[in-house]
Amino acid sequence: MYTCGPSIYRKPHIGNYRTFLFEDILHRYLEYLGYKVTRLITLTDIEDKAIEEAEKEAVSVEKLVERNRKIFFEDSALLRMKTPTYSVCMLVCSSTAVDEAVELVKTLIEKGYAYYYNHKGRRNVYFDPLKFKDFGKLAHLDMSRWPTKKRRFHRDTYPGTPWNRGDFVLWHGFKEGDTVYWDAEVGRGRPAWNVQDAAMVIKYLGFEIDVACGGVDNLVRHHDYTIAVAEGASGKELAHYWFHGEHLFVDGKKMSKSRGNVYYPRDLVERGYMGRHVRFFLIYGSYRRRLNFTFEKFRETSRKLDAFIDMVHGLEKVESGRSSRTARDLVDHIIPSFEENMNNDLNVKAAFDDLFETVSKLNALRSRGKLSPEDAGEAVANIRKIDSVLQLVF
């Protein structure tokens, strides 16, 4: 399982964590179902933005990305995200995939998908999408409308979501004054963002994997680039299943520094909330639908979670009472209901709401002495099992 992590030229905000948390839910639910999951999360640091931000702050790229990498792992722990099998940070971590990136670029040149081109003193390497038969298959692009006139895009990333209808860069050739580069068989320079994820996936998981995930913005350019690079080199299908999480808006608008509506997990904790409150808000909905953050909605979901936790603790305290058919039916309903909702495209909201209602009814029985300690204990055990996925209570 390959999941896109953050670009750590800056610290991730709560919109980024919405994506990371839906990936965490998927990872945990697959393990809940009995699958053994080997997961890679990629952290991007060798890119134009990291180099530019480091120059702006007058620090080294290593120092910049290490600071943000540390914040990412601290926030991940705060939000109860499962530590993946491999957390890769190229340049900062001792194990990198630059060698694999170089091999990919070499192979793509040999196969005719990629070529050298000099741009502003750099001997770059570009990928020609028109040479790759299935280019754009993930985003369902109509390649008959792709311009045949040669056009090249030289940067790692571009703002917005329009398609860059032209060739994309794979390798940034060295230019005097560059501080980040490698001496490689394809020339002195550095791997472009467009080849890095494919290189890391191949190094740690191989050329063919089961699941790939990311934010919905990756559907434009990035993931089809990754597919073209990996499949162009190997001839194998990179991933059998793709999952993409929708955006998080704030007060109905995209987050931006100019609007002053960019929030980080620690901002919410400083307002008196816990990591579990932030986690719950971000997972409480369909990952395929846009989620709108407002402080009013955040307070509501936090109160709902607190009420649920109180009810679960109430079940833990049952010491007397008699069993009833109603109680047994409710206890027996907990696991099948959860799995039915989760099997419906990870419908966390429906799963939680059904569980909330069931626990509420069990507590009503408890207050009337119609819930035995044995039934209450089994209910709590079932909730513990479910919480291995949701990570909200225990």
N, C-alpha and C positions, 0 to 999 in steps of 0.2 A: 504494500500500500504506500503510495507516494502522495504526500500532501505539501502544497506550497506553503512555506513559512513566510516570515516577513522579510522585506528589504530593510536591512538594519543600518541604513544611513540615517535613520531617525527611529525614535521609539514607537512601537505600535499603539494605535488608539483602539477604542472599544469597537469600532467598525471592523478593524482587522481581527479582533478577538472573536467577533461573531462567527467569522469564517473558521477560525482555529477551533472554536468550541463545537461547531457542527461536525467538524472532522473528528474531534475527540469523542463525540457521541457515537459516530459511526464506528470508530475503532473499538470503543468499549462494548457496543452492542454486538459486533461481530464476535468478540471474545465471549460475551454472555451466551451467544448461540453455540459456542463450542469450537469456533475457528481459532487457529493459532495465527496471530497477526504479526507480521514483520513490517514495521512502518518506518518510513524515512520522512523526515521533515527538513526541508531545505531552507537555509538562511542565506540571503543574497547580500554579498558585500563587495564583490568585484564588479562594480558598475560605475557608469558615469556619475550618477548622483552621489555615491559615496565619496568619490574622489573630489567632486566639486564642493560637497559639504565640508569635507576635511580641510580643504584649502580655505574655505570661508571662515572656519573656526580656528584656523592656524594650528591644527593638530595633525598627527599622522592618521592615515586610514585605519591602521591597526587599533589605535587608541579610540577612535570614533566608534568603530563597529564593536569593539569589545565592551564599551560602555552600554551600547544599546542591546547587545546580546545578553548582558547580565540583567538588564531590565526585563527583557523578554522572558528569561527563565524565572525571575522573581515573580512576575505577573502570572506566568503559567502555573506556578505553585499556588499563588493566591486564588486563582480561578479553578483550582483542582483539575488541571489538565494532566492527562496521563503522559508520563515521560516516554517518548517514542523509542523504538529500538536504536535508531540512528538519528542524532541531531548533528547536522553537518554545517559548519560555518567555514567556508573556504577562506583562505588567507590567514584567519585567526586560529583555527584548529590545526592540529599537527597533521591530520590526514586531509588531503585536498583531492579534488578531482580534476586538477588542471591537466594532468597527463592524459586523462580520458577525454577531456575536451580537445586536446591537440590531436589525438587519434581520430576522433570524430571528424574534425575539420579535414584532416588528411584524407580520410576515406571518402568524404563527400566531394572533395576536389577530384580524387581519382575516378569516382563514379560519374562525374560530370554535373553534379548538382550545384557545386560551388566553384568559385573562381576568385583570383586575385584582381584587385583594382586599386590604383593609387588615388588617394583623396587627401588633399591638403597636406602633403608630405607623409602620409601614412600608407603603407602597403597593406590594405585591409583585405579580408576575405568575406565574400557575400554569397548568400544562398538565393538561387533563382527559383521561385515557386512554380513557374511554368514548366520546369523540368520534372517536378514531382507530381506523379499522376493523381494522387489523392489529396492534394493540398486543399485545405479548407473544409475537410469533411466533417470536422467537429462542429464548426459554425455554419455548416451547410452553405458555403459560399458558391456563387455561380461564377465559375472560373472563365466562362465564355465572355464575361464582361471585364476580365482582367486585361489591362492595357498591354499591348505587345511592345510598345516603345519602352526602351530601357530606362528605368528610374531606380535610384538606390536610396536607402534610408540608413543613415550612418550612426545614429545614436542607439543606445540600448533600449530606451523607452521614450514614448511620446505621450503628451497629455491627451486626455479625452479618450473616446472609443471609436474614432473612425478607423477603417482599415487603411494601412499604408500599402497602396497598390503598387508594389515594386519589390525589389530585392532587399533582403534584410541582412544586417551585418552579423558575421560569426566570429570574426577575429579582428581586434583593433591593433593595427600595426604600430610599432614604436615610433615616437616622435621625440626629438630632443627636448628634454625638460620633464618627460614623463617620470613619475616616481613609482608606479605600479606596473611591472612587466615581468615576463619570463623569456628566457632564451630557449626557443623551442624549434622543432623541426619545420614548423610552418612559418618560422620567422620570429624575431623578437617582438613581443607585444603581450596582449592579455585576451582571455576569452570573453566574448560578448555575452550579455545576459541570455541571449537567445539560444546559446549552446550549453549554458551552465547546468540547468536542471536536467537535461538529457544526460549530461556527463555524470552527474551525481547519481541519478537513477541507475544508470548502467553499472557504475562502479559498485554500488551497494546492493542493488536488487536484480540486476540483469537487464537484458533487452526486452523482456516480456513480463509484465506484471498484471495483477488482477484489477486493482483499483487505483484511480488517480483523482485527486480533489483539488479544489481551489475556489477562489472568489469568482463571481460571475464576470468580473472585468477581464479575467484571464481567458474567457471565451473569445475575446477580440485580440487577435494577434498571438498572444503568448503561448497558449496551449497548442494551437495549430502549428506554430513554429517548432515547439518541442516535439510534436508528432513527426513533422517533416524531417527534422534532424535525426531523430532516433530511428525511425522506420526507413528513411533514405539510406542510412548506414547499414542497417541490419536486415531489412526486408521482412521483419516480423512486426506484428501488431504490438504497439507499445503497451496499451492498457485495454482491458476488456470492458471496463465500466468507468464512466466519468461522472463525477458529482460536482456541482457548482452552487455555492451559496450566494444568495442575493445580498444587496447592499443594506447597510444600516443608515437611516437618515436621522437627523436631529431636528425636532420641531418642523418636520416636513421638508427639510432642506439638506443638501449635501453638506458634509462637514468640511469646513475650510478655516484656516487661520484668520482670514480677513473678516469672516463672520463671527469669529470668537466662539464657535460652537464645536470645537474639537475637544473631546473628553478622553481621558485615560483612566484605566481601572483605579489607580491611586487617587484620582480626583474624587471618585465616588466614595471610596473608603474614608477619605478625609472628611466627608460629610456625615459620617457616622454609620455607613453601611458596611456589610461584610462581603468578602469575596463571593460567598455563595449567593448573595442577593444579585450581584452583577452577573454571575454565571446563569442564574435562573432567568433573569430578564432576557439575556442573549440567546438562550436555547428555547424559550417558551414561545414557540411559533413554528411555522413551516420554514425550513431553511431555504426553500425555493421562492419564498415571498419576501418582498421588501419589508423591513421592520422599522418602525418610527419610534425613536427614543424621545420621550418627554419626561420631565421630573415627576409629573403627576402620575403617569403610567408606571414609572419606576417605583414610586412609593406604593402604588396599588399592588404590583406584583410582589414587592418585598413583604408587604403585610400578609398577602396570601401565602407566601412561603412560610413565614413565621407561624401563621395559624396552623398550617399543615404539620410543621415540626412539633408544635405543642400537642397536637392530637396524637401524633406517633408516640411522643413521650407519655401521653396518657395511657396508651395501650401497653406500654412497658411496665406500668405501675399496677396493672390488674392483678389482684391477689385472691379475689374470691368472685363468685358468680357462677351461674349455671349455663350450660351450653344450650343452644337453640338451633332449630333448622335454619332460621333466618341468618344467624351468625355464621353457620357453616357455609351457607351459600355465598355469603359475602367474602369469606376467606378464600373459598375455592375460586372466586371470580378474579382475584387480584392478578395472578400471573397470566392467565389466558387473555385477559383484557389488555394488559400491558403489551404483550407480544403481538396481539392483533393490531393494535395501533402503531407500534413501532415497525411492524412488517409493512404497514401502509406508508412507505416512503419516509420513515423516521418521523412519524407524527407525534412529536414530543408533547405538544399542547394537549391533544386529545388523550394521550396516555396519562399525563399528569392530572388532567381534570377528572377523568374517570376514577383514578386512584384517590384523589381528594374526596370525591363523593362517597366512595366506598369506605374510606377511613372515617369520614364524618358519620356515616350510618353506624359503623362499629362503635364509635364513641357514644352515640346515642343509646345503643344497647348496653354499653358499659354503665352508663349513668342509671339505668333501670335494673342493673344486676342480671342482665340476660346475656352476658359475655363471660365465658369461662377463662381462667388463666391459660389453659391449653390452647384455646382458639385465639386468644390475644397473642400468645407467644408465636403461634404459627403465622399470624398476620404480620407481626413484626419481622419474622424471619424472611417472609416473602418481600416485605418492603426493603429489607437489607439487600436482598438479591437484586431488586430493581435499582436500588441506590448505587450498586456497583457500576451502573450505567449513568444515572442522572447526577450522582455526586452532590446531593443537596442536603442530606440529613445527618448521616453518621460520620 
